[in-house]
Amino acid sequence: MGGTIIDNIKQSQQGKRKKPLDFQSELTKEELKYLLNLIANSEFKGVDLQTIYSITAKIQNKLLK
C-alpha cells in the first residue's frame, strides 16, 4: 500500500499482454483520396518531383481500379 499512481498503473498492466494492431494491407478509396489531397497541398523540391509524380500516378491507378 502507499504506492504512487504510476506504480499502481504499472502493476495493473504487468499481467496484460498487448495485442498486435490489426492493420489492413490495402488502403481504402477514402485513404487514397486523402493521400492525393495531401500531396496536392504540399510543396516539394525539384529533387523530389519525379518520386512524387511516380507515387501519385500509382495512387491514381489504384483509385481507377
C-alpha positions in Angstrom: 0.0 0.0 0.0 1.1 3.6 -0.3 2.4 3.3 -3.9 2.3 6.2 -6.3 -0.3 6.3 -9.1 2.4 5.4 -11.6 3.3 2.3 -9.6 -0.4 1.3 -9.5 -0.7 1.7 -13.2 2.5 -0.4 -13.9 1.2 -3.1 -11.6 -2.2 -3.3 -13.2 -0.6 -3.5 -16.7 2.0 -6.2 -15.9 -0.4 -9.1 -16.4 -1.9 -7.8 -19.6 -0.5 -8.8 -23.0 -0.6 -6.2 -25.7 -2.4 -7.4 -28.8 -0.8 -6.5 -32.1 -2.6 -3.8 -34.0 -4.8 -5.1 -36.9 -3.8 -3.2 -40.0 -5.3 -3.9 -43.4 -2.6 -4.1 -46.1 -4.9 -2.4 -48.7 -5.8 1.3 -48.5 -9.4 2.3 -48.8 -10.5 4.7 -51.6 -11.0 7.4 -48.9 -7.4 6.9 -47.7 -6.1 7.1 -51.2 -8.0 10.3 -51.9 -6.7 11.7 -48.7 -3.1 10.9 -49.7 -3.6 12.5 -53.1 -5.1 15.6 -51.5 -2.2 15.8 -49.0 0.3 15.5 -51.9 -1.6 18.2 -53.9 -1.5 20.6 -51.0 2.2 20.1 -50.3 5.3 21.7 -51.6 8.2 19.6 -52.9 11.7 20.4 -54.1 12.9 19.7 -57.6 14.8 16.6 -56.4 11.6 15.0 -55.1 9.3 15.8 -58.1 10.0 12.6 -60.0 9.4 10.4 -57.0 6.2 12.3 -56.0 5.0 12.1 -59.6 5.5 8.3 -59.6 3.8 7.8 -56.3 0.9 10.0 -57.3 0.4 8.1 -60.6 0.4 4.8 -58.6 -2.3 6.1 -56.2 -4.4 7.4 -59.1 -4.2 4.0 -60.8 -5.3 2.3 -57.6 -8.3 4.6 -57.4 -9.3 3.8 -61.0 -9.4 0.1 -60.5 
